[in-house]
Amino acid sequence: MSYGMDAVNAVTQNIPKVTVAAIFQQDPRCLISHPNPAIKILANLKVKPIYVSASAKTTHWPLLEAKYWFYR
């Protein structure tokens, strides 16, 4: 068992880790955008500026940034 963001941070740092259970429902994260017919999947945001909170920069954002080549 593990804290949800602990698992995400381990992945971003290439730390070998197996998480059996993580309670993400108590640590919610989301991306919200204005309605745009061109945005159908998460990867469509690659060319759009994305504003993130200070806490996101050290938790889930590095993983999304690396996987989808997002920029801030």
Buried (B, 14 or more C-beta within 10 A) or exposed (E): EBBBBEBBBBBBEEEEEEBEEBEEEEEEBEEEEEEEEEEEEEEEBEEEEBEBEEEBEEBBBBBBBEEBEBEE
